[in-house]
Amino acid sequence: MVEELRAVLIGRHHSGKTSVINTILDTSETEAEGDDHIKREGFIEGKKVSLVETPGWWKTFNPRDLSNISKQQLLLRISLISPGPHVVLIVIRADSAFTDPDERFLKEHEELLGPSVWTHSLVIFTRGDLIQREEIERRIREDGSALKRVIERCGNKYLVFNNSNHHDRTQVKELFKKTEGVVGKNNGKLFNIDLEKVKDVNEQWEEIQTRANSRKSRVQEERSILQEKAHVHGLEEIRVVLLGWVFCGKSSAGNIILNQDEFATGGRTRECSRGFGDVDGRKMTVLDTPGWWKYFASEFNPDFIRSAILESVSECKKLPHAMLLVIPADTSFQEEQKRITEQNMSILGDGVWRHTIVLFTWGDRFKDISIEQHIEAEGEALRWLIEKCRNRYHVFNNADKKNRDQVTELVQKIEEMVAENCSFRLNAPKICDEKSCLRNDKQEDLDMKIKLKDVCHFLDEGFKREAGEIRGKIEKLCMDILDVQLNLQDSWSMDDPIDLARDDSRRPLKAIRAPQQDTTSNPINALLVREFSRWESIIIDGVQESLQDIKSSIELSQAEKRQKTEDAVERWLQNCYHYVEHTIDKIRDPETAIRRKRLKIQ
């Protein structure tokens, strides 16, 4: 019989890890997940209970894009329990879909912690009071589902918690009983992670903290020199441009700056859009630009991205004061992102870096970690970017959008930068000639011998396959959340594209020939999987949020809910469709694309 319970909780953000701890300890702590209460202890029925909460993951991430500091914190927190946990509790919300990206994250945890993690794991479904037990069991039995595969890896061990009633001790007793079963099946062995790995991470963490403190002090000293000068030459009007990859949070950042819903999130961004407002007594103009592909070289960007950015900046009567390069704070930024970011920023000329501030969004996802620690932990590529911008960076807390202090500080940093450099001046490089562009596409950026029509084929086939999978998952979400059957059909097939935006300028794509070889290019295919899986997660997450809003509208009929649901699906998918269509068009006819560039820029 287990005399002490030591457990580690793993799960997505907002999965209910804190609520599980409250239920076990019979308390009502209200701290958000990931706050300072990482390890909590108590005595339950004469047993000492030690619980450690690990950082959660977000649905919009591919596990490969976890920041280094996320992986380090996972190991460090588990090591807080000595001599090791009896059980690993995988926390899943019963009222939310468990998706393929969630399963991929758990597999990533297996790589970090070792394959034995599964034999020590037990799944806890939270919010069991919001869904029928039969529905949970139906999802578990569903063939081919990510949830079924995870439950099977855990030896079909799971438990449903009613977190609305922390005083129900029956479910806690059941947890103790199942934990004893886990310990028995492992012959009393605890779950242990590699101590050498933990030692290495601890040493790295100490070095990271030293470098982070040094960077923070250096930035404060540099800012103090400029603050007085910026105060003397204060700006009455501030103009900023938001740059970054698609779905990085530019529109949300613009809304936070202006303190109003000026920019639509989740819709199509084919042109730049402007928003206006007053910030701290100054007129503020924010220019939201189309994002670039996150994983593809800049040559594969649809032409409308470059054209929209250059036209909007050059046609302004007054040029911008600052470029805000938007990057989610908890995502990985490695060499490939450095290369792609540098390529895309280069369209504004070499001098753009003197006028750029890196704006980290979703800084609230690491409440107990400073942005300097993230910068130092992530590695050389991110440090290069920060140095390229002369140590100018800022963090937004997206969970506290009404926090105006974070906007005031950003404005101060913009004024300091302008006091040092004056305003931005557009000095875009001339477009390269056709042969040079094609040579760079093949030799410098792709670094692989692949025909452009093959890439075009992979994009076409990859998108059709992904669209089909997304359609099926969205239809399932609609049934689970709204009990509404949609008739989406094959509306995103590239063979017969639907006019998602009622845009008469759209034209059907020409037939695309298959590559000469039957086998696809592994490097290109890998990039497609990463790009499309990221879009899939964001789209499904956005659609699910929209469905919850529709469900809560009691005044809507079933027909109206169905129509609003289809509109939400259409809005989220049209941006993806638009990017793929224009990328294929560009690759299929590079001569036309190059001539179009010359007309736009020269």
N, C-alpha and C positions, 0 to 999 in steps of 0.2 A: 504493500500500500504506500502511495506517495505521501510523504509527510510535509512536503513543501512543493509549491507550484511556481515554476519559473517559465515564463512564456514571452515570446517575441511576436509582435503583431505586424503583419505585412499587408499592404493593400493600397488601392488607388486613393488619391486625395478625396476627402469627403465620403469615404466608404463607411465611416462610422467607427474607426479605430478608437477614438476617444470615448465614444458612447459605450463600447464594449468594456473598456477599462472601468468606466463609471459603474456599469452594471455588475462587474465582477467584484469591485471594491465597495459597492453600495454607497457611492458618493454621487455628487452632482456637479463636478467640475465643469466649467463652461469654456475653458481655454480652447482655442481653435487647434486643429491638428497641426503638428509641427512646431508648437510653441515650446517654451522652455521645459515644460513638464514631460520630459522624455522617458524617465524611469519613475514609476510609482509603485509603492509597496503598501501592504496592509496585512491584517490577520483575519482570515475567514474560517470559521468553524475550527479554530485552533491551529490552522495551517498558515504558514507565512507565504504570502503571494508577492512575487516580484514580476512586474510587467514593463516591457520596453516597447515603445512605439517608434517604428522606423519611418523615414520619409516616404511619402506616397508618390505615386507617379500620376501623370496627367494623361487623359485619353488621347490627346492630340500628338503624342510623341511616339516615334519609333524607338525601341529600346537602344538601338545603336546610337541614338542622339541624346542619350542621357549625359548630363554634364559630369565631368570627373568628380566634382565635389559631391554629387548625389551618390555615386558609387562608394566614395570614401566614407560618407556619413552612414551608409547602410552597415558597413563593416564595423565602424567605430561604435555605433549604438548597440549592435548585437553583442559586442565584446563587453558591454557594461554589465551583462549578466554573467556571473562566475559561480560555479565552474562551467556553466553552459545551460541553455534552456531545455526543459523537458519536452516542450512542444512549440511548434511554429504555427501561429494562428493566421490563416489567410482570410482576411475580412472582405466580404463581398456584399454589396447592397442588394437585397432581395427585390427591390422595386426598380432596379435599373438593369439594363442589358449588360451582360458580361460578354465582351467582344474579343475578336482575334487579337487586337493590340494588347488587351489585358493579359491574354495568355502568353503573348510574346514577352511581356515584361516579367512574368513569373519564370519563364525560361531563362531570361537574362539573370534573374536572381539565382537560378540554379547554377549558372556559370560562375557567379561570384561566390556562392556559398558552398557549392558542391552538390553532387547528385543525391546524397543522403538526406537532403532537405525534405524530399517528398515523403520518406518513411516517417519523418517526425512531424508532418503537417496535418492540420485539421482545419477544414473550412467552416467559418462562422458566417451565416447570412444575417445581416442586420436589417432592421425595419420589418421584421417578420409580421408585425401587426398591420402592415399596410397591404399585405398580399396573402392570398389563400395558400395554405400549406400544399394543397394539391397542385397549384400553379408552379410552385418552386420545384416540386418533384417532376412535373411534366417537363420543365426546362432541363432538368438534370438528365432525364431519359432521352432527350431529343438527339437523334442520330446526327453525328458530324458536328455537333456544337462544341464551341470552345469550353463551355462550362462542363459538359460531360467529360471531356478529356482531362480537365484539371481534377475533377472529383475522382476519376478513376486513378490518376497518378497518386492521389492522397489515400488510396485504398478504400474509396467510397466512404470516408469518414467526414461527416458534416453535422452541423448543429444550427438551429434557427433561433435567433435571439429576438425578444420583444424589448427593444430599447426604450420604449415609452414608459415601461414599468421597471425601474431599477430595483425595486424591492421584491421582485419575483425571484426567490432564491432557488426555485425548482430548476431553472435553466442553468444556474451556476453549478448546482450539484451534478447535473448531467454533464457539464463541461469537465468537472473533476473526474467523473467516471470514465469519460471518453479519453481524457489525458492518461489515466492509469492504463487504459487499453493500448495507447500509443507507446508508453514506456514498456509495457509488457512485451509488445511485438518487437521492440528493439532490444530485448533482453536487458533492460535497465540502463542501457547506454544513453548518454545525453547527446544532444546535437552540438557538435563542436566545429567551429570554423578554423581555418588554418592560422595558427598563432603566429607563424612567421609573416604571413600576409598582414595580419593585424599590426604586428610590430613595424613593418615597413610603412604602413599607412599612418601610424602614429608619428613616426619620424618625419614623413612627408608633411603631415599636418602642422607640426611645429615649425617647419621651415616655411610653409605657406603663411602661417600667422605672422612670422617675422617680416616676410616680404610685404604682406598686406599692410601691416602697420607702417612700414617704411613708405609705401606708395601713398597711403592716406596722408601722412605728414608732408610729403613732398607736394602733393596736390594742394593742400591747405596753404602752404607757404607760397606757392605760385599764384594762387587766387588772391591772397592778401595783398600782393604787390599790385594787382590789377584792379582791386575793388575801389580804391580811391579814384583812380583814373576813370573807371566806368561811372562812378557817381557824378563826377564833374560833367561827363559827356553823356548823360542819360538819354535814352531813346524815347521819343514820343510815340513811335510806331515800330512794331517788330513784325518781320515777315520770315516765316520758316517753311522749309520743304521737308516732307516726310519721305524717307527712302528705305528700302529693304525688300526682302523676298516676299512673295505672295503669302498671305495669311500669317504675317509676323506680328500683326497688331497695330499697324499704322493708323487705321481708321479709329480704333479705340483710343490710341494715344492722342489723336487730334481732338476727339470728343472730350478727353480729360483736360486738355489744354484750354479749350474754349468753354468748358463747363456746360456743354449742351450737346444734344445728339445731332450734330451737324453732318456727320459722315455715316452712311449706312454700312453696317458690317455684314459680311457674308454674301454680298451681292457681287455683281459684275463690276470690275474696275478696268475699263478700256481707255478711259481718259482721265486726266488730272481733274480734281475737283477742289474748289476753294471754300474755305469757311472763314467767317469773320466774327470777331467778338471783342470784348474789353477785358483785359487782364491787368489787374493792379493799376488801373488808371491809364493804361496804354491801349492803343488800338492794336489788335493782333490779327494777322492774316496767316492762315495755315493752308498749305498746298499739299493735298494728298495725292500721291502718284501711284501708277500701276506697279505692282511688285514684280520682281524677276523670279525665274525658276530657282529653287533653292539648291538643287543638286546638278543642274546642267550648266555648262559653260555659257557665257553671255551670247555667243554666236547663235545659240538655239533659242534665245528669247524672241517672242513675236515682235515684229517691227513696231507695233503700236506702243510698246513700252518705251523704247528709246525716243521715238518721235514725240510721244506725249510729254515726256520729261523735258526734252530740249525745247520744244515749242512753248510749253508753259513757262519755263524759266526765262527764255530769251524774249518772249512777247510781253513780259511784265514791264510796266512803265518804270517800276522800281524793283531792282533785283533783291533777292532775299538776303537777310542778315545771316542766316544759319541753315545748315543742312543737318537734319536729325536722322541719323542712321539707326533704325529701330531693330533691336535684337531681343528676343525673349531671354530673360535672365537665367532660366534653368535649362536651356538647351546647350548642346555641345557646339563648340566653335573650334574646328580643327583646320588642318592645312587646306582641305578642299574648300571650306567656307572662306578662308582667307583669299584663296585664288579667285573664286567666283565673285566675292565682294569687291576685290580690287578691280576686276574686269568691268563690273557694272558701274562702279564709281568713276572709272576713267572717262566715261562719256562726257563728264562735266569738266574735264581737264585736270592736270596735275595739282593745280592750286586749290582744288575742292577740299583737300584734307585740312587746310588751314582754317576752314570755315565749317568743320563738321564736329558734331557732338554725338557720341554714341549714347543712344537712349535705350536703356535696358527696361523692358516691360515685365510685368508679373514678378516684381521684386519681392512681393509678399509671399511667394512660394517658399522662400527660405527666411523665415522670421529670425532665426538665431544665427544667420550667416551673413557677413557683410559682403557687399559687392566686390570689395577689394580681395577678399578671400576667394571668391569665385574666379576673379580675373587671374589670380596667381595660380590657383589650382588647375584651371583649364589648360594652361600650357602656352607654348610659344606663339601660336597663331593669334590668340586673343590678346596677348600682351603686345604683339606687333601692331594690332589694330588700334589699341589704346594709345600706344606711343605715336603711331601715325597721326592720330588726332590730337597730339600734344597733351595727353593725359586729360582730355576733356570727355567726361562721361557723366551720366545722370541715371537715376532709378525711379521708375514709377511703380506705385502700389496700385494695381488694377482693382484690387478688392475694396479699395477706399477711394473711389473716383471723385468724391466730393472734397477730398483733402487738398485744399488750395495751397498749403505750405509747399508741397512738392512742385507745384507749378511756379510759385514765386521763386523758388530756388533755381529752377530751370531758366527762368527769365533773367535772373542775376548772372548766371553762367553765360548766357547769350550776350548780355551787355559787356561782360568782361572780355569775351572773345572779340567782339566788335571793337572794343577799346584798344585791343592789341593789334588787330589785323584790318580794321575798317570793314566795309561790306564785301560780300562775294562779287566777283566779276567772272562772267562766263567766258571760258577759254577752251571750248570743246575742240578736241582734235579732229582734223578732217577725216572723212570716211576713207578707208583703205580701198585700193583698187580691187577688182574682182579676183584676180589670181592670188593676191596677198591674203584676202579674206578666206578664200577656200583653202589656201595652204595653212593658215593659222588654225582653221577648223580641224584639219586633219592632224597636223604635226604638233602644235603647241598646246591646244586646249584639250583635245580628246586623247592625245597620246596613244592612239590606237588606229590600226588600219581597218577602217570600216566605211562602206559606201553610204552616202547620204540617203539614198533611197531605202537602204536597210533600216536606218534610224527612223525614217518616215514610217516604214511598215511597222516597226516595233511600237511607235507611238500610237498608231492607228489601232493595231490589234490589242495593245496593252490597255488603251482607254476603253475599247468596246468590252473587253473582258472585265475591267474594273467597274464600268458602269453597270454591267449586268449584276455583279456581286452587290454593289451598293443598292441597286434597285430591290433586290431580294431582301436585304437586311432592313431597308426602310419599310418595305411592306410588312415585314414581321414586327417592326417597332410600332407601326400603326395599329396592328391587331393587338399587340400587348398593351399599349397605352390607351388607345382610343376605342378599341374594338371596331375599327373601321377598315373595310377592305378597299384598297385603292386599285385603280385600273391604270397603272403607269405604263404598261406595255413595254415595248423596246424603244422608248422615246429618246435614247441617247446613242443610238447606233450611228456610226460615222457614215454608213452607206446611205442612210436616208435621214439626215439630221432634222430634228425638230427646231422650229424657229422659236427658241426660248424667250427671246426678248421682242418678238414681233418686229424684227428689224428687216426691212425690205432690202437692205444692202447685202444681206447674207446670200450666199450662193452655195449650191451643193458642191461637195468636194469631188474632184475627179477620182477615178479608180486608181488605186495604188497597187502597183505590182509587188508581189511577194519577193523577198530576197532570193538571190540565186541559190544560196545554200539553205537547207532546211533548218539547220541549227541556228539559234539566235546568238547574238553576241553577249557573253556573260557580263562584261562591264556595263554595257548599255542596259541590259535587262535588269541588272542590280540597281542601277540608278532609277529606272522606271518603277521598280517595286518600292523603293524608298520614297520617291516623290508621290506616287499614287496612294500608298498606304497612309502617308501623312495627310493627304487631301481627304481620303476616306474617313479617317478618324475625325477630322475637323468637321466634315460635312455631316456625318452621322451625329456627332455631338451637337452641332447646331440645330439639326432637324429635331433631335430628341428634346432639346430645350424649347423649340417652337411647339412641339406636340404637347409638352407639359403646360405651356401657356394656353394653348387651344383647349386642352382638357379642362382647365380651370374656368373657362368662360361658360358659365351656366346658361347664358342667354342664347347660345348658338344651337341650332338644330344639327342633327347628324349630317345632313347634306351640306350645311355651311361648314361644319368641321372638316368634312372630306375635301371641300373646295379650298379651304385655308391650308390644309395639309399639303395638297398638291401644289399650291402656290409656294409654300415654304420649301418643298423639295426642289421646285423649279428654280427658285431664287438661289439656293445653295449650289446647285449643279451647273448653272449657266456660266459661272466664272471659269470653272474647270474646262467646260466644253470650249469656251471661247479661246483659252490659252492653247489647247491642243490643236484646234482647227487652224489657228494662225501660225503655229509653229510648223505644222505639216505643210501649210501653204508656202512658208518661207523656204523650208528645206527642199521641197519639190521643185521650186522655181527660184533658185538663188540669184539668177541674173535679174529677174524682176525685182527681187528684194533689194539688191545692190543699187539698181537704178532708182528705186523709191527712196533709198537712204540719201543718195546724192541730191535728189530734188528737195528733200526735207531739210538738209543741213547746209548745203552750199548756197 
